[in-house]
Amino acid sequence: MSNTMFEKVEKALETIRPYLKADGGDVELVKVSPEGIVEVKLTGACSDCPMSQMTLRAGVERALIKEVPGIKRVEAVN
């Protein structure tokens, strides 16, 4: 995927960052694959939170799929 897709995902992440930061966490964009798979790294409190998978699916993935056409899935990487 092009840099534009990376930029669109980064911009969409900016809209959810305040919610993550409110709980002491953050998300870092690692990669956007040509297949529409986004890899992110959860940082801060999010990195070892037991609810991080739910946050990833219900928050991050949902927002990105809604905001950026072509995104199919979001995966957390270490």
matplotlib code that plots the C-alpha trace (Angstrom):
import matplotlib.pyplot as plt

x = [0.0, 1.1, 2.4, -1.0, -2.6, 0.0, -0.7, -4.5, -4.1, -1.8, -4.4, -7.2, -5.0, -4.7, -8.5, -8.3, -5.0, -6.5, -8.6, -5.6, -3.5, -6.2, -5.5, -1.8, -1.3, -0.7, -0.5, 2.4, 1.8, 4.3, 3.2, 0.3, 0.4, -0.9, -3.6, -5.0, -3.5, -2.4, 0.3, 0.4, 2.4, 0.5, 2.7, 2.6, -0.2, -1.7, 1.3, 0.5, -3.1, -5.4, -8.0, -5.6, -7.0, -10.5, -9.2, -7.4, -10.6, -13.4, -11.5, -8.5, -9.6, -13.2, -12.0, -9.5, -11.9, -14.5, -12.1, -9.8, -11.3, -9.3, -8.3, -9.4, -7.7, -5.5, -2.9, -0.7, 3.0, 5.7]
y = [0.0, 3.5, 6.1, 7.7, 4.7, 4.8, 8.5, 7.9, 5.3, 7.5, 10.3, 8.0, 6.8, 10.4, 10.5, 7.6, 8.4, 10.8, 7.9, 5.6, 8.3, 9.0, 5.5, 5.9, 4.1, 4.8, 3.1, 3.2, 2.5, -0.1, -1.2, -1.2, -4.2, -4.2, -6.5, -4.0, -5.5, -2.8, -3.7, -1.6, -1.6, -0.9, 1.1, 2.4, 1.0, -0.6, -2.9, -5.2, -4.5, -7.5, -5.5, -4.6, -7.2, -5.8, -2.2, -3.3, -4.9, -2.7, 0.6, 0.7, -1.8, -0.5, 3.1, 2.3, 0.1, 2.9, 5.7, 4.2, 2.3, -0.9, -1.7, -5.3, -6.1, -4.7, -6.8, -6.0, -6.7, -6.5]
z = [0.0, -0.7, 1.7, 1.4, 3.0, 5.8, 6.3, 6.3, 9.0, 11.0, 10.8, 11.9, 14.9, 16.0, 16.6, 19.1, 20.7, 23.3, 24.7, 25.0, 26.5, 29.1, 30.4, 30.2, 26.9, 23.3, 19.9, 17.4, 13.7, 12.5, 9.0, 6.6, 4.2, 0.6, 1.8, 4.2, 7.4, 9.8, 12.4, 15.5, 18.7, 21.9, 24.3, 27.8, 30.0, 26.9, 26.3, 29.3, 30.0, 30.1, 28.2, 25.4, 22.9, 23.4, 23.0, 19.8, 18.3, 19.6, 19.6, 17.2, 14.6, 14.4, 14.0, 11.3, 9.3, 9.5, 8.7, 6.1, 3.1, 2.4, 5.9, 6.8, 10.1, 12.8, 14.6, 17.6, 17.3, 19.9]

ax = plt.figure().add_subplot(projection="3d")
ax.plot(x, y, z, "-o")
ax.set_aspect("equal")
plt.show()
